[in-house]
Amino acid sequence: MKNKVKAKLDNGGVLMNDFSRMFIDKYYNKEYPLFKFIIDKSNQQIAFADMKGNIVYVNDSWARNHGYMVKELVGKNLSIFHTKEELKKVHKFNKILVKKGKYVGEIEHKRRDGSTFVTLMDNFIFEPKKGLKFMVGMATDISEYKKNQLEVKKSANYLDLMAESLVVLNQDRKIVKINKAFTKLWGYKEAEIIGKNIWKLFPRRQREIHEFNMKESIQKKKAVKFETYILTKEKKEIPTQMIGSVIFDKNGNLSDMIALFRDIRKEKLIKLKMFESEKKLSAIIENMGGGLFVIDKDFKVILFNKSAENITGFSSSDIIGKKYNNNIKFVFENSGNLGDAFIYNCIKKGEIVRLQNHTQIVKKDKTKVSVSSSAAPIKNEQGEIVGGIILFYDVSREREIDKMKSEFVSLASHQLKTPLTGIKWFTELLSQEKNTNLTEEQKDFIKQIYISNERLIQLVSDLLDVSHIDTGRKFDIVLERDDIVKIFNNVLEDKDHLIKEKRIKFIKCVNTPDRLDSLVDSKKIRQVFNNLVDNAIKYSNIGGVVEMGCDRSQKGKIIFSIKDNGIGIPKDVQKNLFNKFVRADNAIISEADGTGLGLYIAKAIIKAHGGEIWFESKLGKGSTFYFSLPL
């Protein structure tokens, strides 16, 4: 019989039902009637299983709590009561159980409907006779206990868990509540401080400003934050950061005031150490060629180097401790308008601005000096902005040289125009003269002279435009109402010979109106169209397609586009494409004429009209240039 039982036990599954009945009959009904009675009637959930986890017997409490009938569970494996994730934990516990013979721990059980509950499992090995072992599990549902434990945790005194000192005041500024952190920092026990006026906690010299801040918080119904000193029970001053706030009742009347205090002694010490480290760098800073000043998050100057003094005419004593804009003014060269937004964005937005050009700084004697300026935020270990560094260089000499270069280019270009115009006139006369004995080769020479001269004229014209743009002179936009579509059509007519020469298919979008009047500088808008269309043709392959688009879907403006399926623009060039003298390598290799000035000029013209210009391009696929004009 023993071998037969063992065989059935090893097989498990349905065969266990026979063994279960025999087990119950032999060990409960006959030999342990009292034990059986206790197990069956117990409210505690009890289960017997073989060493493989196959259920031999469970009492009614176990079955009911898991959503089963007793007879359904016999022969099933205990794994049905656990999720896949929880089984990993169960296997770990079972190893301890087999090794030590008992184990107590929390296990999550799964009901028939998939819901779960937490049990405290008291497991042990039951050996009714030698060679026959069972795992016995006694489960106690502790879900409610866990829930109550969580509620207790939630309802704990959070005030006493806070690291910051907290003080609650009534309308008369008297203290009605403190937390443990308050006692630790200030030294007062609750009985010693409740009912006392808050001003007792501050040095006399600071009480007036604190009252002002508190009134401001009440009037504006918002929190105030500032640094201050507190006075401990032993009359010791401790630097703290204070956040004050107010609470109003449902009728809008002041109810309570709350103040949080954070000990910032360590921060002050760190700042002191940083300051000492800065001393070591002072020699470098003082001997820098550029002016430098450092501001805190309130825009107050905390460092002003020697070069800054030399450039501005202000001494350190004039500047340090005050907001920088009390004395230092950055203005734009062209307009004279205030140009220090880059400093504000540095502190408030954390933006890094490098070498902001075309600005001037107003000196102490009210004269102006051209500077190239930059700003970068200073952050603490937590990533919070605590200040900023502003660097500026006197670039008056560089600006003067640029001005001289622009003037030279302008002068030279003007001087070149006259002989170039003469060459053009004479070559046209030679080309049109019918009664000459010129050979075909000589006529071709004259044609090449004419073409080369036209290129020079265009280059001179572009250089003049660039000079005017850079200096801001003679680049006025004269707005007159004109038909933009007509301007474009005139450009297209001028390019007809190029289109035919390269067999370009030119497509005008169906959305293009027959006429579109707007206030524009006709000559300059013509120049934009000319540059974009010329580029589209030049950088298209023979037999390529160029498409002109017109989008009027956006209110208050119109967007034009010139699209080609040519060589495209490499990514490494795209970000600088609107700068002077920029040409991509593939454009140079293509042997198409170009100076790298056309797009620079086009951008200046569109910007002067209050519009924008941009492009999309893929190398080898082509490019689309867009520009918008206000209507």
C-alpha positions as CSV (number, residue, x, y, z in Angstrom):
1,M,0.0,0.0,0.0
2,K,2.9,2.4,0.9
3,N,4.4,2.0,-2.6
4,K,1.0,2.4,-4.2
5,V,0.4,5.6,-2.3
6,K,3.8,6.8,-3.2
7,A,3.2,6.1,-6.9
8,K,-0.1,8.1,-6.8
9,L,1.7,10.9,-4.9
10,D,4.4,11.2,-7.5
11,N,2.0,11.3,-10.4
12,G,0.0,14.1,-8.8
13,G,-3.0,15.7,-10.6
14,V,-6.2,13.8,-10.6
15,L,-4.6,10.7,-9.0
16,M,-4.2,12.8,-5.9
17,N,-8.0,12.7,-5.3
18,D,-7.7,9.0,-4.4
19,F,-4.8,9.7,-2.1
20,S,-6.6,12.7,-0.5
21,R,-9.6,10.5,0.4
22,M,-7.3,7.9,2.0
23,F,-5.4,10.6,3.8
24,I,-8.5,12.1,5.3
25,D,-10.0,8.8,6.2
26,K,-6.8,7.5,7.8
27,Y,-5.4,10.6,9.6
28,Y,-8.5,12.6,10.3
29,N,-11.6,10.5,10.5
30,K,-10.0,7.6,12.4
31,E,-6.8,8.8,14.0
32,Y,-7.2,12.6,14.5
33,P,-11.0,13.3,14.8
34,L,-10.5,16.3,17.2
35,F,-7.7,17.7,15.0
36,K,-10.0,17.4,11.9
37,F,-12.9,19.1,13.8
38,I,-10.7,22.0,14.7
39,I,-9.3,22.5,11.2
40,D,-12.8,22.2,9.5
41,K,-14.4,24.7,11.9
42,S,-11.5,27.1,12.1
43,N,-11.9,30.6,10.6
44,Q,-8.2,30.5,9.8
45,Q,-7.4,29.4,6.3
46,I,-5.6,26.1,6.3
47,A,-4.2,24.0,3.4
48,F,-2.3,20.7,3.1
49,A,-0.2,20.0,0.0
50,D,2.4,17.5,-1.0
51,M,6.0,18.5,-1.4
52,K,5.3,19.5,-5.0
53,G,2.6,21.9,-4.0
54,N,-0.4,19.7,-5.1
55,I,-3.3,20.2,-2.7
56,V,-4.3,17.3,-0.5
57,Y,-6.8,19.1,1.6
58,V,-8.1,22.6,2.4
59,N,-10.6,23.7,5.0
60,D,-13.8,25.6,4.1
61,S,-12.3,28.9,5.3
62,W,-9.5,28.6,2.8
63,A,-11.7,27.6,-0.1
64,R,-14.4,30.3,0.6
65,N,-11.8,33.1,0.9
66,H,-10.3,32.2,-2.4
67,G,-13.7,31.8,-4.1
68,Y,-13.8,28.0,-4.5
69,M,-15.5,25.0,-3.2
70,V,-13.4,22.5,-1.2
71,K,-13.9,19.7,-3.6
72,E,-12.7,21.9,-6.5
73,L,-9.3,22.4,-5.0
74,V,-8.2,18.9,-4.1
75,G,-5.5,17.9,-6.6
76,K,-4.9,21.4,-7.9
77,N,-1.5,23.1,-7.4
78,L,-1.0,25.9,-5.0
79,S,0.3,28.1,-7.8
80,I,-3.3,28.9,-8.8
81,F,-3.4,31.2,-5.8
82,H,-0.5,33.4,-7.0
83,T,0.2,35.8,-9.9
84,K,3.3,35.1,-12.1
85,E,5.3,37.8,-10.3
86,E,4.3,36.6,-6.9
87,L,5.3,33.0,-7.7
88,K,9.0,34.1,-7.8
89,K,8.6,35.2,-4.2
90,V,6.7,32.0,-3.3
91,H,9.5,29.8,-4.7
92,K,12.0,31.6,-2.7
93,F,10.0,31.1,0.5
94,N,9.5,27.4,-0.3
95,K,13.2,26.9,-0.5
96,I,13.5,28.3,3.0
97,L,10.6,26.2,4.2
98,V,12.2,22.9,2.9
99,K,15.5,23.8,4.4
100,K,14.4,25.0,7.8
101,G,11.0,23.2,8.2
102,K,9.1,26.4,8.7
103,Y,8.6,29.9,7.4
104,V,6.5,33.0,8.3
105,G,6.0,35.8,5.9
106,E,3.6,38.0,3.9
107,I,2.4,36.6,0.6
108,E,-0.2,38.0,-1.8
109,H,-2.9,35.6,-2.8
110,K,-5.1,35.6,-5.9
111,R,-8.9,34.8,-5.7
112,R,-10.8,33.0,-8.4
113,D,-12.1,36.3,-9.8
114,G,-8.5,37.6,-10.2
115,S,-8.7,40.0,-7.2
116,T,-5.8,39.8,-4.7
117,F,-5.4,40.1,-0.9
118,V,-2.4,40.0,1.4
119,T,-2.0,37.1,3.9
120,L,0.4,36.4,6.7
121,M,1.5,32.8,6.0
122,D,2.6,30.5,8.8
123,N,4.1,27.5,6.9
124,F,5.6,24.4,8.3
125,I,6.4,20.8,7.2
126,F,4.0,18.1,8.6
127,E,5.3,14.6,8.8
128,P,2.5,12.2,10.1
129,K,4.8,9.3,9.6
130,K,8.3,8.7,8.4
131,G,8.8,9.2,4.7
132,L,5.5,10.9,4.3
133,K,5.7,14.8,4.3
134,F,3.2,17.5,3.7
135,M,3.4,21.3,3.5
136,V,0.9,23.0,5.8
137,G,0.0,26.6,5.2
138,M,-2.1,28.7,7.7
139,A,-3.1,32.0,6.1
140,T,-4.4,35.0,7.9
141,D,-6.0,37.7,5.7
142,I,-4.2,41.0,6.7
143,S,-5.5,43.2,3.9
144,E,-7.6,45.3,6.3
145,Y,-4.7,45.6,8.6
146,K,-2.5,46.8,5.7
147,K,-5.2,49.3,4.7
148,N,-5.5,50.6,8.2
149,Q,-1.7,50.8,8.5
150,L,-1.6,52.9,5.3
151,E,-4.3,55.2,6.6
152,V,-2.4,55.7,9.8
153,K,0.7,56.6,7.8
154,K,-1.3,59.0,5.7
155,S,-2.8,60.6,8.8
156,A,0.6,61.0,10.5
157,N,1.7,64.5,11.6
158,Y,3.3,65.7,8.4
159,L,4.3,68.9,10.0
160,D,6.7,67.1,12.3
161,L,8.1,65.2,9.4
162,M,9.1,68.4,7.6
163,A,12.7,69.4,7.4
164,E,11.8,73.1,7.4
165,S,10.8,75.0,10.5
166,L,7.1,75.9,10.3
167,V,5.2,78.6,12.2
168,V,1.5,79.3,12.0
169,L,0.3,82.8,13.1
170,N,-3.1,84.3,13.7
171,Q,-4.2,87.7,12.5
172,D,-2.4,89.4,15.4
173,R,1.0,87.9,14.4
174,K,0.9,85.6,17.4
175,I,2.2,82.0,17.1
176,V,-0.5,79.3,17.3
177,K,1.4,76.3,16.0
178,I,5.0,75.1,15.5
179,N,6.6,71.8,14.4
180,K,9.5,69.7,15.7
181,A,11.9,71.3,13.2
182,F,11.1,74.7,14.7
183,T,12.1,73.5,18.2
184,K,15.3,72.0,16.9
185,L,16.4,75.1,15.0
186,W,15.2,77.9,17.3
187,G,15.5,76.1,20.7
188,Y,12.0,77.0,21.9
189,K,9.6,74.4,23.2
190,E,5.9,74.7,22.2
191,A,4.8,75.9,25.7
192,E,7.5,78.7,25.6
193,I,6.5,80.1,22.2
194,I,2.8,79.6,21.6
195,G,0.9,82.9,22.0
196,K,4.1,85.0,21.5
197,N,4.5,87.6,18.8
198,I,6.4,86.5,15.7
199,W,8.7,89.6,15.9
200,K,10.4,88.1,19.0
201,L,12.1,85.7,16.6
202,F,13.9,88.3,14.5
203,P,16.7,90.8,15.2
204,R,15.2,94.3,15.7
205,R,16.9,95.7,12.5
206,Q,14.9,93.3,10.3
207,R,11.4,93.6,11.8
208,E,10.3,96.6,9.7
209,I,11.2,94.9,6.4
210,H,9.4,91.7,7.6
211,E,6.3,93.5,8.4
212,F,6.4,95.1,4.9
213,N,6.8,91.7,3.3
214,M,3.9,90.3,5.3
215,K,1.6,93.1,4.3
216,E,2.6,92.7,0.7
217,S,1.7,88.9,0.9
218,I,-1.7,89.8,2.4
219,Q,-2.5,92.5,-0.2
220,K,-1.3,90.5,-3.2
221,K,-2.6,87.2,-1.8
222,K,0.6,85.4,-2.8
223,A,3.7,83.9,-1.1
224,V,6.8,85.9,-0.5
225,K,10.3,84.5,-0.4
226,F,13.5,86.1,0.9
227,E,16.6,85.6,3.0
228,T,16.7,86.8,6.6
229,Y,18.2,86.1,10.0
230,I,16.4,84.5,12.9
231,L,17.1,84.9,16.6
232,T,17.3,81.6,18.6
233,K,16.4,81.2,22.2
234,E,20.1,81.7,23.1
235,K,20.0,85.0,21.1
236,K,22.2,83.5,18.3
237,E,21.5,84.8,14.8
238,I,21.1,82.1,12.1
239,P,20.8,82.9,8.4
240,T,17.6,81.3,6.9
241,Q,15.4,81.4,3.8
242,M,11.9,82.4,4.7
243,I,8.7,81.7,2.7
244,G,5.6,83.5,4.0
245,S,2.1,82.8,2.9
246,V,-1.4,83.7,3.9
247,I,-4.7,81.7,4.2
248,F,-8.1,83.3,3.7
249,D,-11.5,81.9,4.7
250,K,-14.4,81.3,2.3
251,N,-15.5,84.9,2.7
252,G,-12.1,86.2,1.7
253,N,-11.1,87.3,5.2
254,L,-7.6,86.7,6.5
255,S,-7.6,83.5,8.6
256,D,-3.9,82.4,9.3
257,M,-0.4,83.2,8.2
258,I,2.2,80.5,7.6
259,A,6.0,80.9,7.6
260,L,8.5,78.3,6.6
261,F,12.2,78.7,7.5
262,R,15.1,76.8,6.0
263,D,18.5,76.9,7.6
264,I,21.0,78.1,5.0
265,R,24.2,78.2,7.0
266,K,25.7,75.5,4.9
267,E,24.8,77.3,1.7
268,K,26.3,80.5,3.1
269,L,29.5,78.5,4.0
270,I,29.6,77.1,0.5
271,K,29.2,80.6,-1.0
272,L,32.0,81.8,1.3
273,K,34.2,79.0,0.0
274,M,33.3,79.8,-3.5
275,F,34.2,83.4,-2.9
276,E,37.5,82.4,-1.5
277,S,38.1,80.3,-4.6
278,E,37.1,83.2,-6.7
279,K,39.9,85.2,-5.1
280,K,42.4,82.8,-6.6
281,L,40.9,83.6,-10.0
282,S,40.7,87.3,-9.4
283,A,44.2,87.9,-11.0
284,I,43.0,86.3,-14.2
285,I,39.7,88.1,-14.2
286,E,41.2,91.4,-13.5
287,N,43.7,91.1,-16.3
288,M,41.2,89.9,-18.9
289,G,41.0,91.9,-22.1
290,G,37.2,91.9,-21.9
291,G,34.9,93.6,-19.4
292,L,33.2,91.1,-17.1
293,F,30.6,91.5,-14.4
294,V,28.7,88.9,-12.3
295,I,25.2,89.4,-11.1
296,D,23.1,87.4,-8.6
297,K,19.5,86.2,-9.4
298,D,18.2,89.6,-8.3
299,F,20.4,91.3,-11.0
300,K,22.6,92.8,-8.4
301,V,26.3,93.1,-9.3
302,I,28.7,91.1,-7.1
303,L,31.8,91.3,-9.3
304,F,33.0,94.0,-11.7
305,N,36.5,93.6,-13.2
306,K,39.2,96.2,-14.2
307,S,38.5,95.9,-17.9
308,A,34.8,96.6,-17.2
309,E,35.8,99.7,-15.3
310,N,38.1,100.9,-18.2
311,I,35.4,100.3,-20.9
312,T,32.4,101.8,-19.0
313,G,34.1,104.5,-16.9
314,F,32.4,103.3,-13.8
315,S,34.3,102.1,-10.8
316,S,33.5,98.9,-8.9
317,S,32.2,101.0,-6.0
318,D,29.7,102.6,-8.3
319,I,28.3,99.3,-9.4
320,I,28.8,96.5,-6.9
321,G,25.7,95.8,-4.7
322,K,23.4,97.6,-7.0
323,K,21.2,96.3,-9.9
324,Y,23.4,96.4,-13.0
325,N,20.9,98.5,-15.0
326,N,21.0,101.3,-12.5
327,N,24.2,102.4,-14.2
328,I,25.1,100.0,-17.1
329,K,23.0,100.5,-20.2
330,F,23.3,98.3,-23.3
331,V,21.6,99.8,-26.4
332,F,21.3,98.8,-30.1
333,E,23.6,100.7,-32.4
334,N,21.0,101.4,-35.1
335,S,18.0,102.4,-33.0
336,G,19.5,103.4,-29.7
337,N,16.8,101.3,-28.0
338,L,17.6,99.4,-24.8
339,G,19.3,96.1,-25.7
340,D,19.8,94.2,-22.5
341,A,17.1,91.6,-22.9
342,F,19.8,89.0,-23.3
343,I,20.8,89.5,-19.6
344,Y,17.1,89.1,-18.4
345,N,16.8,85.9,-20.5
346,C,20.0,84.6,-19.0
347,I,18.7,84.9,-15.4
348,K,15.0,84.1,-15.9
349,K,15.2,81.5,-18.7
350,G,18.7,80.1,-18.3
351,E,19.6,81.1,-21.9
352,I,23.2,81.3,-23.0
353,V,23.8,84.2,-25.4
354,R,27.1,84.3,-27.1
355,L,28.6,87.4,-28.8
356,Q,25.6,89.6,-29.3
357,N,26.7,92.0,-32.0
358,H,25.6,95.5,-33.0
359,T,25.2,96.7,-29.4
360,Q,26.8,99.6,-27.6
361,I,27.3,100.3,-23.9
362,V,26.6,103.8,-22.5
363,K,29.7,105.0,-20.5
364,K,29.6,107.1,-17.4
365,D,30.2,110.2,-19.4
366,K,27.2,109.3,-21.6
367,T,29.3,108.5,-24.7
368,K,28.8,105.1,-26.3
369,V,31.3,102.4,-27.2
370,S,30.6,99.5,-29.5
371,V,30.8,96.1,-27.8
372,S,30.3,92.5,-28.5
373,S,28.5,91.0,-25.5
374,S,27.5,87.6,-24.2
375,A,25.8,86.2,-21.1
376,A,25.7,82.8,-19.4
377,P,23.7,81.6,-16.3
378,I,25.4,80.4,-13.1
379,K,23.7,77.3,-11.6
380,N,24.0,75.5,-8.2
381,E,24.3,71.8,-7.7
382,Q,20.5,71.5,-7.9
383,G,20.4,73.1,-11.3
384,E,18.9,76.3,-9.9
385,I,20.0,79.6,-11.5
386,V,21.7,81.7,-8.8
387,G,23.3,84.3,-11.0
388,G,24.9,85.2,-14.4
389,I,28.2,86.2,-16.0
390,I,28.1,89.0,-18.5
391,L,31.2,89.5,-20.8
392,F,31.7,92.3,-23.2
393,Y,34.6,93.4,-25.4
394,D,35.3,96.8,-26.9
395,V,35.0,96.3,-30.6
396,S,35.2,99.9,-31.7
397,R,38.4,99.3,-33.7
398,E,36.9,96.3,-35.4
399,R,33.7,98.2,-36.2
400,E,35.7,101.1,-37.6
401,I,37.7,98.7,-39.8
402,D,34.4,97.0,-41.0
403,K,33.1,100.4,-41.7
404,M,36.2,101.4,-43.7
405,K,36.0,98.1,-45.7
406,S,32.3,98.7,-46.5
407,E,33.0,102.2,-47.5
408,F,35.9,101.0,-49.7
409,V,33.7,98.4,-51.3
410,S,31.0,100.9,-51.9
411,L,33.5,103.5,-53.4
412,A,35.2,100.9,-55.5
413,S,31.9,99.5,-56.7
414,H,30.7,102.9,-57.7
415,Q,33.9,103.6,-59.5
416,L,33.7,100.3,-61.4
417,K,30.2,100.9,-62.5
418,T,31.2,103.6,-65.1
419,P,33.8,101.7,-67.0
420,L,31.7,98.5,-66.9
421,T,28.7,100.4,-68.3
422,G,31.0,101.7,-71.1
423,I,32.2,98.2,-71.9
424,K,28.6,97.0,-72.0
425,W,27.6,99.8,-74.4
426,F,30.4,99.3,-76.8
427,T,30.0,95.5,-76.9
428,E,26.3,96.0,-77.6
429,L,27.2,98.4,-80.5
430,L,29.6,95.9,-81.9
431,S,27.1,93.1,-81.6
432,Q,24.4,95.1,-83.3
433,E,26.5,96.5,-86.1
434,K,25.5,94.8,-89.3
435,N,28.1,96.2,-91.7
436,T,31.2,94.8,-90.2
437,N,33.7,92.4,-91.5
438,L,33.9,90.5,-88.2
439,T,34.4,86.8,-88.4
440,E,32.1,84.4,-86.5
441,E,34.9,83.7,-84.1
442,Q,35.3,87.4,-83.4
443,K,31.6,87.8,-82.9
444,D,31.8,85.0,-80.4
445,F,34.6,86.8,-78.6
446,I,32.4,89.9,-78.4
447,K,29.6,87.8,-77.0
448,Q,31.9,86.3,-74.3
449,I,33.1,89.8,-73.4
450,Y,29.4,90.9,-73.0
451,I,28.5,87.9,-70.8
452,S,31.6,88.4,-68.6
453,N,30.9,92.1,-68.3
454,E,27.3,91.4,-67.3
455,R,28.6,89.1,-64.5
456,L,30.9,91.8,-63.3
457,I,28.1,94.3,-63.3
458,Q,25.9,91.9,-61.2
459,L,28.8,91.3,-58.8
460,V,29.4,95.1,-58.4
461,S,25.6,95.6,-57.8
462,D,25.6,92.8,-55.2
463,L,28.6,94.3,-53.5
464,L,27.0,97.7,-53.3
465,D,23.8,96.1,-51.9
466,V,25.9,94.3,-49.2
467,S,27.7,97.5,-48.4
468,H,24.4,99.3,-48.0
469,I,23.0,96.5,-45.8
470,D,26.0,96.4,-43.6
471,T,26.2,100.1,-43.1
472,G,22.5,100.7,-43.0
473,R,22.9,103.5,-45.5
474,K,21.0,103.8,-48.9
475,F,19.1,100.6,-48.1
476,D,15.8,102.3,-47.7
477,I,12.6,100.4,-48.5
478,V,10.3,102.6,-50.6
479,L,6.8,101.0,-50.3
480,E,4.4,101.6,-53.2
481,R,1.3,99.6,-54.2
482,D,2.2,97.3,-57.0
483,D,1.2,94.0,-58.6
484,I,3.5,91.3,-57.1
485,V,2.4,88.7,-59.8
486,K,3.4,91.1,-62.5
487,I,6.8,91.6,-60.9
488,F,7.3,87.8,-60.9
489,N,6.2,87.5,-64.5
490,N,8.7,90.1,-65.6
491,V,11.5,88.2,-63.9
492,L,10.3,85.0,-65.6
493,E,10.4,86.8,-69.0
494,D,14.0,87.9,-68.4
495,K,15.0,84.2,-67.5
496,D,13.3,82.8,-70.6
497,H,16.5,82.3,-72.5
498,L,18.0,80.3,-69.5
499,I,14.9,78.2,-69.2
500,K,15.0,77.3,-72.8
501,E,18.8,76.7,-72.7
502,K,18.5,74.1,-70.0
503,R,15.1,72.8,-71.2
504,I,13.5,73.6,-67.8
505,K,9.8,72.9,-67.3
506,F,8.4,75.8,-65.4
507,I,5.1,75.3,-63.5
508,K,3.1,78.1,-61.9
509,C,0.7,76.8,-59.2
510,V,-3.0,77.0,-59.8
511,N,-3.4,79.1,-56.7
512,T,-1.5,82.0,-58.2
513,P,-3.9,84.9,-58.8
514,D,-3.8,86.9,-62.0
515,R,-3.1,90.0,-60.0
516,L,-2.1,90.6,-56.4
517,D,-1.6,94.2,-55.2
518,S,0.5,94.9,-52.1
519,L,2.7,97.6,-50.6
520,V,6.2,96.6,-51.6
521,D,9.5,98.0,-52.9
522,S,9.1,96.8,-56.5
523,K,12.7,96.9,-57.4
524,K,13.9,95.0,-54.4
525,I,11.1,92.4,-54.5
526,R,12.0,91.9,-58.2
527,Q,15.6,91.3,-57.0
528,V,14.4,88.6,-54.5
529,F,12.4,86.8,-57.2
530,N,15.4,87.2,-59.6
531,N,17.8,85.6,-57.1
532,L,15.6,82.7,-56.2
533,V,14.5,81.9,-59.7
534,D,18.0,82.2,-61.0
535,N,19.3,79.8,-58.4
536,A,16.5,77.3,-59.1
537,I,17.4,77.3,-62.8
538,K,21.2,77.2,-62.3
539,Y,21.2,74.3,-59.8
540,S,18.6,72.2,-61.7
541,N,19.7,69.5,-64.1
542,I,19.0,69.8,-67.8
543,G,15.3,69.0,-68.3
544,G,14.5,69.7,-64.6
545,V,11.4,71.1,-63.1
546,V,11.0,74.5,-61.4
547,E,7.7,75.3,-59.7
548,M,6.4,78.6,-58.3
549,G,3.9,78.4,-55.4
550,C,1.6,80.9,-53.8
551,D,-0.2,80.4,-50.4
552,R,-2.8,82.9,-49.2
553,S,-4.3,80.6,-46.5
554,Q,-2.7,82.5,-43.6
555,K,-4.4,85.7,-42.6
556,G,-2.5,88.9,-43.2
557,K,0.3,87.5,-45.3
558,I,1.1,85.7,-48.5
559,I,3.8,83.0,-48.9
560,F,5.6,82.5,-52.2
561,S,7.8,79.4,-52.9
562,I,10.3,78.5,-55.6
563,K,10.9,74.8,-55.8
564,D,13.4,72.8,-57.9
565,N,14.4,69.2,-58.2
566,G,18.1,70.0,-58.6
567,I,21.3,69.2,-56.7
568,G,20.0,70.2,-53.2
569,I,22.0,71.7,-50.3
570,P,24.3,69.7,-47.9
571,K,23.1,69.8,-44.3
572,D,26.4,71.2,-43.0
573,V,26.0,74.3,-45.1
574,Q,22.3,74.9,-44.5
575,K,22.5,76.8,-41.2
576,N,24.9,79.4,-42.8
577,L,23.3,79.6,-46.2
578,F,21.9,83.2,-45.6
579,N,25.4,84.5,-44.6
580,K,27.7,86.4,-47.0
581,F,29.8,84.5,-49.5
582,V,28.5,81.1,-48.5
583,R,28.3,78.5,-51.3
584,A,28.0,74.8,-51.0
585,D,30.7,72.5,-52.4
586,N,28.3,70.9,-54.7
587,A,27.2,74.3,-56.1
588,I,30.9,75.2,-56.8
589,I,31.5,71.8,-58.5
590,S,28.4,72.3,-60.6
591,E,30.3,75.2,-62.3
592,A,27.2,77.4,-62.0
593,D,28.0,81.1,-61.5
594,G,27.5,82.6,-58.1
595,T,29.0,85.0,-55.5
596,G,27.3,83.7,-52.4
597,L,25.6,87.1,-51.9
598,G,22.2,86.6,-53.5
599,L,20.5,84.9,-50.5
600,Y,22.1,87.3,-48.0
601,I,20.6,90.2,-50.0
602,A,17.3,88.5,-50.4
603,K,17.0,87.9,-46.6
604,A,17.8,91.6,-45.9
605,I,15.1,92.7,-48.3
606,I,12.4,90.4,-47.0
607,K,13.2,91.3,-43.4
608,A,13.0,95.0,-44.2
609,H,9.5,94.3,-45.6
610,G,8.5,92.7,-42.3
611,G,8.5,89.2,-43.8
612,E,10.5,86.0,-43.4
613,I,12.5,83.8,-45.7
614,W,13.4,80.1,-45.2
615,F,14.0,76.9,-47.1
616,E,13.8,73.1,-47.2
617,S,16.3,71.0,-49.0
618,K,17.6,67.4,-49.4
619,L,20.9,66.7,-51.1
620,G,20.3,65.3,-54.6
621,K,16.6,65.9,-54.4
622,G,16.2,69.6,-54.7
623,S,15.3,72.7,-52.7
624,T,12.3,74.8,-51.9
625,F,12.7,78.5,-50.9
626,Y,9.8,80.3,-49.2
627,F,9.3,83.9,-48.3
628,S,6.4,85.7,-46.8
629,L,5.2,89.3,-47.3
630,P,2.5,91.1,-45.2
631,L,-0.7,92.0,-47.1
